Amino acid sequence: MNRVQSEKLCAEALKYIPGGVNSPVRAFRAVGGNPFFVNRASGSKIWDVDGNELIDYVLTWGPAILGHAHPKIIAAVKAAAELGTSFGIPNPLEVTMAKLICELVPSVQKVRMTSSGTEACMSAIRLARGFTRRDKIIKFDGCYHGHVDSLLVRAGSGALTFGHPDSAGVPAAFTQHTIVLPYNDVEAVKAAFAANKNQIAGIIIEPVPGNAGLYLPKPGYLEFLSEITKADGALLIFDEVMTGFRLARGGAQERFRITPDLSTFGKVIGGGLPVGAFGGRAEIMDLLAPLGPVYQAGTLSGNPIAMAAGLANLQELLDGGAYCKLEELGEQLEAGMKDAAKSAKIPVQFNVCGSMFCSYFTSAPVHNVADAMKSDRERFKKFFHGMLDAGIYFAPSQFESGFISTAHTTADIEKTVRTAAKVMRTL
């Protein structure tokens, strides 16, 4: 595949941007080689600056659930931009968005917008501490909640990719109140609560972790977390930045029938523009300024263009059979990839939840980050590049989830599976 223009751009970017990228995982350090540069996207496809066409399963890391450049989102953005790009004053669209989120997610009675998922998680934790008047937070090994100082402790996403889960520049004092536990381990949570009685403000968790690849909660695990937080007076925070409005209309909490105290959102509610949100019970949310003592602010929060794009995205999802289609495509990809691995006699764990997925090159089931780390990363590198050369773009890291959109077709999935079968036979 010709990547002459991409290579030139990469060399130029390295002169002016650290690592040549504005987000670490894009750098291809985990898989080798240099990243390609995209200048156009439509539906399930992207085109790089050299004119190569690829089926895209990264989908801007989740937001493009309808595919790229959906005409209704583009029209909404254009209409909103003509009225002004930013006000710093309340606008009607943020009220419409807030009302829609509260209608779709029963656990959310009030919601506040932010400009990123990182901001949303940071704010939710501050609010949990303010509400409970406690300091300690439990998070889980491999779960990524944005680059908040106190949460960059054995995080997922790029931190796992590069093998440096603790970021330089984060003082040890900033993480002293963060308790990190293995995901899917009930006894570890019980022990943490016993050792820190009446000190834990809350648990923050990706209900379906998507930043260490993808693995699912064991039956009863999320229910257990809900019960133990209630019993101790702590709060349960669901980080649904990835899963919100993707795994179901009401996110993972609808899919698994769990009611958290607070939830964070992003990705889908921005329609491809920068956005985040956090919400929950009114009595908790009303502690936020200007009503209460917990301060949170943002000049671009509720930006009219982001709200317009997000509303168009959500409304299109809700109007048709989008979620049924996403489930069907996910099942088709799962069956096909498992058959491809079997025919190639390659040990692969293909984890799927709705329209999210991940392939781990290991013979053992993956339930947490320790299991994920057993995956054969050298084999993954070869698989990634084999697929890329054939026009299929998966995330450039073993430790990232893939995504399906309503724009993907059965033909896209069939081509992906055929290609995977060929590539796996060469590994």
C-alpha positions as CSV (number, residue, x, y, z in Angstrom):
1,M,0.0,0.0,0.0
2,N,1.5,3.3,-1.1
3,R,1.9,5.7,1.9
4,V,4.4,8.3,0.4
5,Q,2.4,11.4,1.4
6,S,1.7,10.0,4.8
7,E,5.4,9.4,5.4
8,K,6.2,13.0,4.4
9,L,3.5,14.4,6.7
10,C,4.8,12.2,9.5
11,A,8.3,13.5,9.1
12,E,7.0,17.0,9.1
13,A,4.7,16.4,12.2
14,L,7.7,15.1,14.2
15,K,9.4,18.5,13.9
16,Y,6.5,20.4,15.5
17,I,4.3,18.0,17.5
18,P,5.7,15.7,20.3
19,G,5.9,12.2,18.8
20,G,4.2,13.6,15.7
21,V,0.7,13.1,17.1
22,N,-1.8,14.8,19.3
23,S,-2.8,11.7,21.2
24,P,-0.2,8.9,22.0
25,V,-1.9,5.8,20.7
26,R,-2.1,7.3,17.2
27,A,1.7,7.0,16.9
28,F,1.8,3.3,16.0
29,R,4.5,2.8,18.7
30,A,2.7,-0.4,19.9
31,V,2.6,-2.0,16.4
32,G,5.7,-0.4,14.7
33,G,5.9,1.8,11.7
34,N,4.4,5.2,11.2
35,P,0.8,6.4,11.3
36,F,-1.0,7.2,8.1
37,F,-2.8,10.6,7.7
38,V,-6.5,10.8,6.7
39,N,-8.1,13.6,4.8
40,R,-11.6,12.2,4.1
41,A,-14.2,9.8,5.7
42,S,-17.7,8.7,4.8
43,G,-19.8,5.9,6.1
44,S,-17.7,3.0,7.2
45,K,-14.7,4.1,5.1
46,I,-11.7,6.4,5.5
47,W,-9.3,7.6,2.8
48,D,-5.7,8.5,3.5
49,V,-3.8,11.3,1.9
50,D,-2.3,8.8,-0.6
51,G,-5.8,7.8,-1.7
52,N,-5.9,4.4,0.0
53,E,-9.4,3.3,1.0
54,L,-9.9,1.5,4.3
55,I,-12.8,0.0,6.2
56,D,-12.7,1.7,9.6
57,Y,-13.3,0.0,12.9
58,V,-11.8,2.8,15.0
59,L,-14.6,5.3,14.2
60,T,-12.8,8.2,15.9
61,W,-12.6,5.9,19.0
62,G,-16.3,5.4,19.2
63,P,-18.3,8.6,18.4
64,A,-19.1,7.7,14.8
65,I,-21.8,5.2,15.6
66,L,-23.7,6.2,12.5
67,G,-20.5,6.1,10.4
68,H,-18.5,9.1,9.2
69,A,-19.9,12.3,7.9
70,H,-23.6,11.3,8.4
71,P,-25.6,13.8,6.3
72,K,-28.0,14.7,9.2
73,I,-25.0,15.5,11.5
74,I,-23.3,17.5,8.8
75,A,-26.5,19.5,8.2
76,A,-27.0,20.1,11.9
77,V,-23.4,21.4,12.3
78,K,-23.7,23.7,9.4
79,A,-27.0,25.1,10.6
80,A,-25.6,25.7,14.1
81,A,-22.4,27.2,12.9
82,E,-24.3,29.8,10.9
83,L,-25.8,31.1,14.1
84,G,-22.5,31.4,15.9
85,T,-19.7,29.0,16.9
86,S,-19.7,29.7,20.7
87,F,-21.6,31.9,23.1
88,G,-20.4,31.3,26.6
89,I,-24.1,32.0,27.4
90,P,-26.9,29.4,27.9
91,N,-28.4,28.2,24.6
92,P,-31.5,26.2,23.9
93,L,-29.7,23.1,22.5
94,E,-28.0,22.4,25.8
95,V,-31.4,22.2,27.5
96,T,-32.6,19.9,24.8
97,M,-29.6,17.7,25.2
98,A,-29.9,17.6,29.0
99,K,-33.6,16.7,28.8
100,L,-32.9,13.9,26.3
101,I,-30.1,12.4,28.4
102,C,-32.3,12.4,31.4
103,E,-35.1,10.7,29.5
104,L,-32.8,8.0,28.1
105,V,-30.9,7.2,31.2
106,P,-33.2,6.7,34.2
107,S,-30.4,7.0,36.8
108,V,-29.7,10.6,35.6
109,Q,-32.1,13.2,37.0
110,K,-29.8,16.1,36.3
111,V,-26.8,16.4,34.0
112,R,-24.0,18.9,33.3
113,M,-22.1,19.2,30.1
114,T,-18.3,19.3,29.7
115,S,-15.9,19.5,26.8
116,S,-14.3,16.0,27.3
117,G,-14.7,12.7,29.0
118,T,-11.7,13.4,31.1
119,E,-13.4,16.5,32.5
120,A,-16.6,14.6,33.1
121,C,-14.8,11.9,35.1
122,M,-12.7,14.4,37.0
123,S,-15.8,16.3,37.9
124,A,-17.8,13.3,38.9
125,I,-15.1,12.2,41.3
126,R,-14.9,15.7,42.9
127,L,-18.7,15.7,43.3
128,A,-18.7,12.2,44.9
129,R,-16.1,13.4,47.4
130,G,-18.0,16.5,48.1
131,F,-21.3,14.6,48.6
132,T,-19.9,11.9,50.8
133,R,-17.3,14.1,52.5
134,R,-14.8,11.2,52.0
135,D,-11.5,11.2,50.1
136,K,-10.8,7.7,48.8
137,I,-11.8,6.4,45.4
138,I,-11.6,2.9,44.1
139,K,-10.7,2.3,40.4
140,F,-9.8,-0.8,38.6
141,D,-6.6,-2.0,37.0
142,G,-6.8,-1.3,33.2
143,C,-9.8,1.0,33.4
144,Y,-9.0,4.5,31.9
145,H,-11.0,7.5,33.0
146,G,-9.0,10.2,31.2
147,H,-5.7,11.8,32.0
148,V,-6.7,13.0,35.5
149,D,-3.7,13.1,37.8
150,S,-5.4,11.0,40.6
151,L,-6.6,8.4,38.1
152,L,-3.4,7.7,36.2
153,V,-2.6,4.8,38.4
154,R,-2.4,1.5,36.4
155,A,-4.7,3.0,33.8
156,G,-5.6,1.6,30.4
157,S,-5.6,3.0,26.9
158,G,-2.2,4.5,25.9
159,A,-0.7,3.9,29.3
160,L,-1.0,0.2,28.9
161,T,0.1,0.4,25.2
162,F,3.4,1.9,26.2
163,G,4.0,0.1,29.4
164,H,4.1,3.2,31.5
165,P,0.8,3.1,33.5
166,D,2.0,5.8,36.0
167,S,2.6,9.1,34.2
168,A,5.6,11.2,35.0
169,G,4.6,14.6,36.4
170,V,2.0,13.2,38.8
171,P,3.1,13.7,42.5
172,A,2.7,10.6,44.7
173,A,0.5,12.7,47.0
174,F,-2.1,13.1,44.2
175,T,-2.7,9.4,44.1
176,Q,-2.6,8.5,47.7
177,H,-6.4,8.4,48.0
178,T,-6.8,6.2,44.9
179,I,-7.2,2.5,45.6
180,V,-6.5,0.3,42.5
181,L,-8.1,-3.2,42.4
182,P,-8.3,-6.0,39.8
183,Y,-11.4,-6.0,37.7
184,N,-13.9,-8.8,38.2
185,D,-12.5,-9.6,41.7
186,V,-15.2,-9.5,44.3
187,E,-13.0,-10.4,47.2
188,A,-10.5,-7.6,46.5
189,V,-13.4,-5.0,46.7
190,K,-14.6,-6.5,50.0
191,A,-11.1,-6.3,51.4
192,A,-10.7,-2.7,50.3
193,F,-14.0,-1.6,52.0
194,A,-13.1,-3.5,55.2
195,A,-9.7,-1.8,55.4
196,N,-11.1,1.6,54.6
197,K,-14.4,1.7,56.4
198,N,-16.3,4.9,56.0
199,Q,-13.5,6.4,54.0
200,I,-14.4,5.5,50.4
201,A,-16.2,8.2,48.5
202,G,-17.0,6.0,45.6
203,I,-16.1,3.4,43.0
204,I,-15.5,4.6,39.4
205,I,-15.6,1.8,36.8
206,E,-16.0,1.3,33.1
207,P,-18.9,-1.2,33.2
208,V,-17.4,-2.8,30.1
209,P,-13.7,-1.8,30.0
210,G,-12.7,-0.7,26.5
211,N,-9.3,0.7,27.2
212,A,-7.4,-2.5,27.8
213,G,-9.0,-4.1,24.7
214,L,-12.4,-5.3,25.7
215,Y,-13.7,-7.6,28.4
216,L,-17.0,-8.1,30.1
217,P,-18.1,-8.0,33.8
218,K,-18.7,-11.5,35.2
219,P,-22.4,-12.3,36.0
220,G,-23.3,-10.6,39.2
221,Y,-20.2,-8.4,39.5
222,L,-21.8,-5.0,38.7
223,E,-24.7,-5.9,41.0
224,F,-22.2,-6.6,43.8
225,L,-20.6,-3.2,43.3
226,S,-24.0,-1.5,43.5
227,E,-24.8,-3.4,46.7
228,I,-21.5,-2.8,48.5
229,T,-21.4,0.9,47.8
230,K,-25.0,1.4,49.0
231,A,-24.2,-0.6,52.2
232,D,-21.1,1.6,52.9
233,G,-22.6,5.0,52.0
234,A,-20.3,5.3,49.0
235,L,-21.3,6.2,45.4
236,L,-21.1,4.0,42.3
237,I,-19.9,6.0,39.2
238,F,-20.2,4.4,35.8
239,D,-17.8,5.7,33.3
240,E,-19.9,5.4,30.1
241,V,-17.8,7.7,27.9
242,M,-17.4,4.7,25.5
243,T,-20.4,2.6,26.3
244,G,-23.0,5.3,26.8
245,F,-25.7,5.3,24.0
246,R,-23.6,2.7,22.2
247,L,-24.4,-0.6,24.0
248,A,-28.1,0.4,24.3
249,R,-30.2,3.5,24.3
250,G,-29.5,3.9,28.0
251,G,-25.9,2.6,27.8
252,A,-24.3,-0.3,29.7
253,Q,-26.5,0.4,32.7
254,E,-29.6,-0.4,30.7
255,R,-27.9,-3.4,29.2
256,F,-26.9,-4.9,32.6
257,R,-29.9,-3.4,34.5
258,I,-27.8,-1.5,37.1
259,T,-28.5,1.9,38.5
260,P,-25.3,3.8,39.4
261,D,-25.4,7.0,41.5
262,L,-23.4,9.0,38.9
263,S,-22.5,8.5,35.3
264,T,-20.2,10.1,32.8
265,F,-20.7,10.3,29.1
266,G,-18.9,11.5,25.9
267,K,-18.3,10.2,22.4
268,V,-21.8,9.5,21.0
269,I,-23.4,12.6,22.5
270,G,-20.9,14.8,20.6
271,G,-21.5,13.3,17.1
272,G,-17.8,13.6,16.5
273,L,-17.2,17.0,18.2
274,P,-15.5,17.4,21.6
275,V,-18.0,16.8,24.4
276,G,-18.5,15.1,27.7
277,A,-21.2,15.1,30.4
278,F,-21.8,13.8,33.9
279,G,-25.1,13.3,35.7
280,G,-27.0,11.4,38.4
281,R,-29.4,11.9,41.3
282,A,-30.6,15.4,41.7
283,E,-29.6,15.5,45.4
284,I,-26.0,14.8,44.4
285,M,-25.9,17.1,41.3
286,D,-27.4,20.0,43.2
287,L,-24.1,20.2,45.2
288,L,-22.5,21.7,42.1
289,A,-22.0,25.5,41.9
290,P,-23.9,27.7,41.6
291,L,-26.3,25.8,43.9
292,G,-23.7,24.1,46.1
293,P,-20.1,24.1,47.2
294,V,-18.6,21.8,44.6
295,Y,-17.0,23.9,41.8
296,Q,-16.9,22.9,38.2
297,A,-16.9,25.2,35.1
298,G,-16.0,25.3,31.4
299,T,-16.2,28.0,28.8
300,L,-17.1,25.7,26.0
301,S,-19.4,23.4,28.0
302,G,-22.7,23.0,26.1
303,N,-21.1,24.5,22.9
304,P,-24.0,24.9,20.4
305,I,-22.2,23.2,17.5
306,A,-21.3,20.1,19.7
307,M,-24.9,20.0,21.1
308,A,-26.3,20.2,17.6
309,A,-24.1,17.4,16.3
310,G,-24.8,15.2,19.4
311,L,-28.6,15.7,19.2
312,A,-28.6,14.8,15.5
313,N,-26.5,11.7,16.3
314,L,-28.8,10.6,19.1
315,Q,-32.1,11.3,17.3
316,E,-31.0,9.3,14.3
317,L,-30.1,6.4,16.6
318,L,-33.4,6.5,18.3
319,D,-35.6,6.9,15.2
320,G,-34.9,3.5,13.6
321,G,-33.6,0.0,14.3
322,A,-30.0,1.1,14.8
323,Y,-29.3,-1.0,17.9
324,C,-30.7,-4.2,16.4
325,K,-28.5,-3.6,13.4
326,L,-25.4,-3.0,15.5
327,E,-26.1,-6.2,17.5
328,E,-26.5,-8.2,14.3
329,L,-23.3,-6.9,12.8
330,G,-21.5,-7.6,16.1
331,E,-22.7,-11.2,16.1
332,Q,-21.7,-11.6,12.4
333,L,-18.2,-10.3,13.1
334,E,-17.8,-12.4,16.2
335,A,-18.8,-15.6,14.4
336,G,-16.7,-14.9,11.4
337,M,-13.5,-14.0,13.4
338,K,-13.8,-17.1,15.6
339,D,-14.2,-19.2,12.5
340,A,-11.2,-17.5,10.9
341,A,-9.0,-18.2,14.0
342,K,-10.2,-21.8,14.2
343,S,-9.4,-22.4,10.5
344,A,-5.9,-20.8,10.9
345,K,-5.4,-22.8,14.2
346,I,-4.5,-19.6,16.0
347,P,-5.4,-19.1,19.7
348,V,-7.6,-16.1,19.7
349,Q,-10.1,-14.8,22.3
350,F,-12.6,-12.6,20.4
351,N,-14.5,-10.6,23.0
352,V,-17.7,-8.8,21.9
353,C,-20.3,-6.6,23.6
354,G,-22.9,-5.3,21.1
355,S,-20.9,-3.1,18.7
356,M,-17.6,-3.2,20.6
357,F,-15.0,-5.9,20.2
358,C,-11.4,-7.0,20.6
359,S,-9.2,-9.8,19.5
360,Y,-6.7,-11.1,22.0
361,F,-4.0,-13.6,20.8
362,T,-4.1,-15.9,23.7
363,S,-5.6,-19.3,24.5
364,A,-7.1,-18.3,27.8
365,P,-10.3,-16.3,28.5
366,V,-9.7,-12.6,29.2
367,H,-11.6,-11.2,32.2
368,N,-9.2,-8.4,33.4
369,V,-6.0,-6.6,32.5
370,A,-3.8,-9.3,33.9
371,D,-5.4,-11.8,31.4
372,A,-5.1,-9.2,28.6
373,M,-1.4,-8.8,29.2
374,K,-0.9,-12.5,28.4
375,S,-1.9,-11.8,24.8
376,D,0.9,-12.3,22.1
377,R,1.6,-8.7,21.2
378,E,4.1,-9.7,18.5
379,R,1.4,-11.7,16.8
380,F,-1.0,-8.8,17.1
381,K,1.5,-6.5,15.4
382,K,1.7,-8.8,12.4
383,F,-2.1,-9.2,12.3
384,F,-2.6,-5.4,12.5
385,H,-0.3,-4.6,9.6
386,G,-1.6,-7.5,7.5
387,M,-5.1,-6.2,7.9
388,L,-4.0,-2.6,7.3
389,D,-2.2,-3.5,4.1
390,A,-5.4,-5.2,2.9
391,G,-7.6,-2.1,3.6
392,I,-8.9,-2.9,7.1
393,Y,-8.2,-0.5,9.9
394,F,-8.3,-1.8,13.5
395,A,-7.0,0.1,16.5
396,P,-3.1,0.2,16.4
397,S,-2.8,-1.4,19.8
398,Q,-3.7,-4.7,21.4
399,F,-5.2,-2.8,24.3
400,E,-8.0,-0.9,22.5
401,S,-11.5,-1.7,21.6
402,G,-12.9,-1.8,18.1
403,F,-16.2,-0.3,17.1
404,I,-18.9,-1.0,14.5
405,S,-21.3,1.6,13.0
406,T,-24.7,1.4,11.4
407,A,-22.9,2.4,8.2
408,H,-21.0,-0.9,8.1
409,T,-22.6,-3.5,5.9
410,T,-22.6,-7.2,5.9
411,A,-20.3,-7.0,2.9
412,D,-17.8,-5.0,5.0
413,I,-18.0,-7.6,7.7
414,E,-17.6,-10.5,5.2
415,K,-14.5,-8.8,3.6
416,T,-13.0,-8.2,7.1
417,V,-13.5,-11.9,8.0
418,R,-12.1,-13.2,4.7
419,T,-9.1,-10.9,5.1
420,A,-8.6,-11.9,8.8
421,A,-8.6,-15.6,7.8
422,K,-5.9,-15.0,5.2
423,V,-3.8,-12.9,7.5
424,M,-4.1,-15.3,10.4
425,R,-2.8,-18.2,8.3
426,T,0.4,-16.3,7.9
427,L,1.0,-15.7,11.6
